[in-house]
């Protein structure tokens, strides 16, 4: 094997190494891009799932608050109705008392 043949084999080996390095670099870039894409997809899916769960929890809390508000309003209305009823019952005696006090004041 002569010098020229050895040099040619070295050149061929170097060319082969460069080609393999280039392929490996391209594959690395491809895998990296694919990994980024998958990571973005997973993040988007997780965000959508989180939003869905938060929306469901928010709706449940709003419903609970609305139910509690309705119960408080109903109780308040019952108490207001009871107070109004009591006031109507006392209205006649209050009128009579005011009239008698007025008459007493006039007579005095």
C-alpha positions in Angstrom: 0.0 0.0 0.0 1.5 3.2 -1.2 1.4 6.7 0.2 -1.1 7.9 -2.3 -3.5 5.0 -1.4 -3.1 5.7 2.4 -3.8 9.4 1.8 -6.8 8.6 -0.3 -8.1 6.2 2.5 -7.6 9.0 5.1 -9.4 11.5 2.9 -12.2 9.0 2.3 -12.4 8.3 6.1 -12.5 12.0 6.8 -15.2 12.6 4.3 -17.2 9.7 5.8 -16.7 11.2 9.3 -17.8 14.6 8.1 -20.9 13.0 6.4 -21.7 11.1 9.6 -21.2 14.2 11.7 -23.5 16.2 9.4 -26.2 13.5 9.6 -25.9 13.3 13.4 -26.2 17.1 13.7 -29.2 17.1 11.4 -30.8 14.3 13.4 -30.0 16.2 16.7 -31.7 19.3 15.3 -34.7 17.2 14.1 -35.0 15.5 17.5 -34.6 18.8 19.3 -37.3 20.4 17.2 -39.6 17.4 17.7 -39.0 17.6 21.4 -39.9 21.3 21.5 -43.0 20.7 19.5 -44.1 17.8 21.8 -43.3 20.0 24.9 -45.4 22.8 23.5 -48.3 20.4 22.7 -48.1 19.0 26.2 -48.0 22.4 27.8 -51.0 23.5 25.7 -52.9 20.3 26.7 -52.1 20.9 30.3 -53.2 24.5 30.1 -56.5 23.5 28.4 -57.1 20.9 31.1 -56.3 23.4 33.9 -58.6 26.0 32.3 -61.4 23.4 32.0 -61.0 22.3 35.7 -60.9 26.0 36.8 -64.0 26.8 34.8 -65.8 23.8 36.4 -64.7 24.8 39.9 -65.7 28.5 39.3 -69.1 27.4 38.0 -69.5 25.2 41.1 -68.5 28.0 43.5 -70.8 30.5 41.6 -73.7 28.0 41.9 -73.0 27.5 45.6 -72.9 31.3 46.2 -76.1 31.8 44.2 -77.8 29.1 46.3 -76.6 30.6 49.5 -77.6 34.1 48.4 -81.1 32.8 47.5 -81.4 31.1 50.9 -80.3 34.3 52.7 -82.7 36.4 50.7 -85.5 34.0 51.3 -84.8 34.0 55.1 -84.6 37.8 55.0 -87.9 38.1 53.1 -89.6 35.8 55.6 -88.3 38.0 58.5 -89.4 41.1 56.7 -92.8 39.7 56.1 -93.1 38.6 59.7 -92.1 42.1 60.9 -94.6 43.7 58.5 -97.3 41.4 59.7 -96.5 42.3 63.3 -96.5 46.0 62.4 -100.0 45.6 60.8 -101.3 43.8 63.8 -100.1 46.6 66.1 -101.3 49.4 63.7 -104.8 49.6 65.2 -103.5 49.8 68.8 -100.8 52.3 67.8 -103.5 54.5 66.0 -105.7 54.3 69.1 -102.7 55.2 71.4 -101.7 58.1 69.2 -105.3 59.4 69.1 -105.7 59.0 72.8 -102.4 60.9 73.4 -103.5 63.6 71.0 -106.9 63.9 72.8 -105.2 64.0 76.1 -102.8 66.7 74.9 -105.7 68.7 73.5 -107.8 68.3 76.7 -104.9 69.3 78.9 
